[in-house]
């Protein structure tokens, strides 16, 4: 996902010294005497977090870092973290260091590309350490028993953002800048559009895929192109929405955010945003671990997912351009998603080629496998997945 960075971290430097035996004996021996076990054999639980990008990217990595920070001050919990770890062997180097040097017994690997081969390889080398990967890739019977996955249904928040966008737009032409046409991105595009069209069925969403998770140049080009076409609300699914949000503000149009709160980047035009709330997820994991529950003893599920109802998501506070009626509609939609009265993918839904993709009367709940395999764009989306 990212180009490898030629840098040596503190941990890498120390591990290099350990490998040469310069002072490894002392560190290893002292570490052995107090190293906690996976089941909580020590009074202190140490959890390590690694991110693929910087912690202040106004996006995906910042959201995870904020979740990690929510653990600060909890009794009996110590954390370590490392940012800008590319999806290369650097992943294994960083995690090994967290285990060997920091005594981490729980690892939270937050980037999709960390899973295979890196997390899977380390899980075999450290059978007493628990590896929690953000991405939902765990398969029972296939992957090691000390590996788990967590992820959320953030398209619920994108649906609500679409409601606000349709209320605010005067052109009824919305824009979505996506990284790649994979199911997770398509689901966000479609949910955003379905939310908008629940308010105004004439609303459309122009989608542009940049081809990469972080490409500020293409993201800026796409945002400017959409503004030139008369689109007046932008949103996105890229690692860092910073460029998209700033471009929208500079062009005098509106934007809804993604991953984290970008309101300070667009004080006039930021409407709301689909945010992760990893603090709830990480606190829950820590609580279970402190109770002695593990992936291996069955106390912690191997697959954890959730939406608004489960505390995985939140909306950015409404900006000054959001009307009272838009806020009311957004809050009503959020409440209905929490109560399960509102099912986003309820037929009949057609794709943008006129083909029925969800039959009339059929409901696809958030766990439906069809949603995990989404390869189509909903009616009202201007663009293609090819």
C-alpha positions in Angstrom: 0.0 0.0 0.0 2.9 2.4 0.8 6.4 2.7 -0.5 9.0 1.3 2.1 10.6 4.0 4.1 14.3 3.9 4.6 14.4 4.6 8.3 15.6 2.8 11.4 13.4 3.0 14.4 14.4 2.9 18.0 13.2 -0.7 18.2 15.0 -1.8 15.1 18.2 -0.3 16.4 17.9 -2.1 19.7 17.0 -5.4 18.0 20.1 -5.0 15.9 22.1 -4.8 19.1 20.3 -7.8 20.5 21.1 -9.8 17.4 24.8 -9.0 17.8 24.7 -9.9 21.5 26.0 -6.5 22.5 23.7 -6.2 25.5 21.0 -8.7 24.7 21.6 -11.0 27.6 20.8 -8.4 30.2 17.7 -7.2 28.4 16.4 -10.6 27.7 16.9 -11.9 31.2 15.3 -8.9 32.8 12.4 -9.2 30.4 11.8 -12.9 31.2 11.4 -12.2 34.9 8.3 -10.0 34.5 6.9 -10.9 31.1 3.1 -11.2 31.3 1.4 -14.3 29.9 -1.4 -14.3 27.3 -3.9 -15.1 29.9 -3.0 -12.2 32.1 -0.4 -13.9 34.3 1.2 -10.5 35.1 -0.5 -7.6 36.8 0.2 -5.4 33.8 -1.1 -6.1 30.3 1.1 -4.7 27.5 -0.5 -4.2 24.1 1.3 -3.1 21.0 -0.2 -1.1 18.1 1.3 -0.6 14.6 0.0 1.8 12.0 0.8 2.0 8.3 0.8 5.8 8.2 1.4 8.7 10.5 -0.7 9.2 13.6 -1.7 12.7 12.6 -3.0 11.9 9.1 -6.5 13.1 9.8 -7.6 9.7 8.6 -7.3 5.9 9.1 -4.2 5.9 11.2 -5.2 8.8 13.3 -8.5 7.1 14.2 -6.6 4.0 15.4 -4.1 6.1 17.3 -6.9 7.9 19.0 -8.3 4.6 20.0 -5.0 3.5 21.4 -4.7 6.8 23.3 -8.1 6.1 25.0 -6.3 3.3 26.9 -3.9 5.7 28.6 -4.5 5.9 32.3 -6.3 2.5 32.6 -5.2 0.5 35.6 -2.9 -2.3 34.7 -2.5 -1.4 31.1 0.6 -0.4 29.2 0.8 0.2 25.5 3.4 0.8 22.9 2.9 2.0 19.3 4.8 2.5 16.1 3.6 4.6 13.1 4.4 4.5 9.4 5.3 0.8 9.3 5.1 -0.2 5.6 3.4 -3.5 4.7 6.8 -5.2 4.3 9.0 -7.3 6.6 9.2 -4.1 8.7 5.9 -5.3 10.1 7.5 -8.4 11.6 10.5 -6.5 12.8 8.3 -4.0 14.7 6.1 -6.6 16.2 8.9 -8.9 17.3 10.5 -5.9 19.0 7.2 -5.1 20.8 7.1 -8.6 22.1 10.7 -9.0 22.9 11.5 -5.6 24.3 8.2 -4.2 25.6 6.7 -7.5 26.7 3.6 -7.2 24.6 1.2 -10.1 24.8 -1.5 -8.5 22.6 -0.7 -7.0 19.2 -3.1 -4.8 17.3 -2.0 -4.8 13.6 -4.2 -2.1 12.1 -3.4 -2.2 8.3 -5.2 -4.6 5.9 -1.9 -5.7 4.3 -0.3 -6.7 7.6 -2.3 -9.9 7.8 -0.7 -12.2 5.2 2.1 -13.1 5.5 3.2 -11.0 8.5 0.7 -11.6 11.2 0.2 -15.2 10.2 3.9 -15.9 10.3 4.4 -14.2 13.7 1.4 -16.0 15.2 3.1 -19.3 14.6 6.3 -18.1 16.1 4.6 -16.7 19.2 1.8 -19.0 20.1 1.2 -17.4 23.5 0.8 -13.9 22.1 -2.6 -12.8 20.7 -2.8 -11.0 17.4 -5.8 -8.9 16.6 -5.9 -7.7 13.0 -8.2 -4.9 11.7 -9.8 -6.2 8.5 -12.0 -9.2 9.1 -9.8 -11.7 7.3 -9.7 -14.5 10.0 -11.0 -17.9 8.8 -11.7 -20.6 11.4 -9.8 -23.8 10.8 -7.5 -22.0 8.4 -5.6 -19.5 10.5 -3.8 -19.9 13.8 -5.9 -20.0 16.9 -4.2 -17.0 18.5 -5.3 -14.7 15.6 -8.5 -12.7 15.6 -10.0 -10.0 13.3 -12.1 -6.9 14.0 -13.8 -4.4 11.7 -16.9 -2.3 11.5 -19.9 -1.5 9.3 -18.9 2.1 8.7 -21.2 2.3 5.7 -23.9 3.0 8.3 -22.3 6.3 9.0 -21.7 6.9 5.3 -25.5 6.4 4.8 -26.2 9.1 7.4 -23.6 11.4 5.8 -25.4 10.9 2.5 -28.6 12.1 4.2 -26.9 15.3 5.3 -25.3 15.8 1.9 -28.6 15.6 0.1 -30.2 18.0 2.5 -27.4 20.5 1.9 -26.7 20.2 -1.8 -28.4 22.6 -4.1 -27.2 20.9 -7.3 -28.1 17.5 -6.0 -24.8 16.3 -7.5 -22.5 14.7 -5.0 -18.9 13.4 -5.4 -17.1 10.4 -4.0 -13.4 9.9 -4.3 -12.4 6.2 -3.7 -9.1 4.5 -3.6 -9.9 1.2 -5.3 -13.2 -0.5 -6.4 -13.1 -3.2 -3.8 -16.2 -4.3 -1.9 -15.5 -2.2 1.2 -15.2 1.0 -0.9 -18.1 0.2 -3.1 -20.3 -0.5 -0.1 -19.4 3.0 1.2 -20.2 4.6 -2.2 -23.5 2.9 -2.4 -24.6 3.5 1.2 -23.7 7.2 0.9 -25.8 7.4 -2.3 -28.7 5.4 -0.9 -28.8 7.7 2.1 -28.8 10.8 -0.2 -31.5 9.3 -2.4 -33.6 8.5 0.6 -34.0 12.3 0.9 -34.0 13.2 -2.8 -34.3 10.4 -5.3 -32.9 12.7 -8.0 -29.6 13.0 -6.2 -26.6 11.4 -8.0 -23.0 10.6 -6.9 -20.1 10.9 -9.3 -17.4 8.4 -8.3 -13.7 8.6 -9.2 -11.2 5.9 -8.2 -7.6 7.1 -7.8 -6.1 3.6 -7.7 -4.2 4.0 -4.5 -4.9 4.4 -0.8 -2.7 7.5 -0.6 -2.3 9.6 -3.7 -2.7 13.3 -2.8 -2.1 14.5 -6.3 -4.8 12.4 -7.9 -7.1 13.1 -4.9 -6.7 16.8 -5.5 -7.2 16.4 -9.3 -10.4 14.5 -8.7 -11.7 17.0 -6.2 -11.1 19.9 -8.5 -12.6 18.1 -11.4 -15.7 17.5 -9.5 -16.0 21.1 -8.3 -15.5 22.2 -11.9 -18.5 20.0 -12.9 -20.8 21.7 -10.4 -20.7 19.0 -7.7 -21.2 20.7 -4.4 -20.6 18.0 -1.8 -17.5 15.8 -1.7 -16.7 12.8 0.4 -14.1 10.0 0.1 -12.7 6.6 1.1 -8.9 7.0 1.0 -6.4 6.7 3.9 -6.3 10.4 4.6 -9.2 12.6 3.5 -7.1 15.7 4.2 -6.5 16.8 0.6 -10.1 16.2 -0.4 -11.5 18.1 2.5 -9.1 21.0 2.1 -9.8 21.2 -1.6 -13.5 21.3 -1.1 -13.1 24.1 1.4 -10.8 26.1 -0.9 -13.3 25.7 -3.8 -16.2 26.9 -1.7 -18.2 23.6 -1.6 -19.1 21.2 1.1 -17.6 18.0 2.3 -18.3 15.1 4.6 -15.4 13.4 6.3 -14.2 9.8 6.7 -12.2 7.8 9.3 -11.7 10.7 11.8 -12.9 14.2 12.4 -11.6 16.7 9.7 -13.7 19.6 10.8 -10.8 21.9 11.6 -9.6 21.6 7.9 -12.9 23.0 6.6 -14.5 25.3 9.2 -17.1 26.6 6.8 -18.0 23.6 4.6 -17.5 20.5 6.8 -20.9 19.0 7.3 -20.3 15.9 9.3 -18.3 12.7 8.9 -18.3 8.9 9.1 -15.8 8.2 12.0 -14.4 5.1 13.5 -14.7 4.9 17.3 -11.9 2.4 18.1 -11.8 3.5 21.7 -14.8 1.3 22.4 -13.3 -1.7 20.6 -9.9 -1.5 22.2 -11.3 -0.9 25.7 -13.5 -4.0 25.3 -10.6 -6.1 24.2 -8.5 -4.9 27.1 -11.3 -5.6 29.6 -11.6 -9.2 28.3 -7.9 -9.8 28.4 -7.7 -8.5 31.9 -10.3 -11.0 32.9 -8.1 -13.8 31.6 -10.1 -14.4 28.5 -8.2 -15.2 25.3 -8.7 -16.2 21.7 -7.2 -19.6 22.6 -9.5 -20.4 25.5 -12.6 -19.2 23.6 -13.2 -16.2 25.8 -12.7 -13.8 23.0 -14.4 -14.2 19.6 -12.1 -14.6 16.6 -14.3 -12.3 14.5 -15.6 -9.1 16.0 -17.7 -6.6 14.1 -20.1 -3.9 14.8 -21.8 -0.7 13.7 -23.5 2.3 15.5 -25.3 0.0 17.9 -22.0 -1.6 19.1 -20.1 1.6 19.5 -17.8 1.1 16.6 -18.8 4.3 14.8 -19.7 7.9 15.4 -20.6 11.0 13.5 -18.5 14.1 13.4 -20.3 17.0 15.1 -22.5 18.9 12.6 -20.9 21.9 10.9 -22.4 25.4 10.7 -23.9 24.8 7.2 -26.1 21.9 8.4 -29.7 22.9 8.7 -31.9 21.9 11.6 -34.0 19.7 9.3 -30.9 18.0 8.0 -29.7 17.3 11.6 -33.1 15.9 12.5 -33.2 13.6 9.4 -29.6 12.4 10.2 -30.4 11.7 13.8 -33.5 9.8 12.9 -31.6 7.7 10.4 -28.9 6.9 12.9 -31.5 5.9 15.5 -33.2 3.6 13.0 -29.9 2.0 12.2 -29.3 1.4 15.8 -32.7 -0.1 16.4 -32.4 -2.1 13.2 -35.6 -0.6 11.9 -33.6 0.7 8.9 -31.9 -1.8 6.7 -29.7 -0.1 4.1 -29.8 -2.8 1.5 -33.5 -3.5 1.3 -34.9 -4.4 -2.1 -35.7 -3.6 -4.7 -32.3 -2.1 -5.4 -30.9 -1.8 -9.0 -27.4 -1.2 -10.0 -26.5 1.7 -12.3 -26.9 -0.5 -15.3 -30.6 -1.1 -14.5 -30.0 -4.7 -13.2 -31.8 -5.7 -10.0 -29.2 -6.6 -7.4 -31.4 -6.8 -4.4 -34.8 -8.3 -5.1 -38.0 -6.6 -4.0 -38.8 -7.4 -0.4 -35.4 -8.9 0.3 -33.3 -7.5 3.1 -29.5 -7.8 3.3 -28.4 -7.3 6.9 -24.9 -6.1 7.8 -23.6 -9.7 8.0 -24.9 -10.8 4.6 -22.2 -12.4 2.5 -23.5 -10.6 -0.6 -22.4 -7.3 0.9 -18.9 -8.7 1.5 -18.7 -9.5 -2.2 -20.2 -6.3 -3.6 -19.0 -5.6 -7.1 -21.6 -3.2 -8.4 -22.6 0.5 -8.1 -26.1 1.5 -7.1 -28.5 3.3 -9.3 -27.7 7.0 -9.0 -23.9 6.4 -9.0 -22.1 7.8 -12.0 -19.1 5.7 -12.7 -17.9 2.1 -13.2 -16.0 -0.6 -11.3 -14.1 -1.7 -14.4 
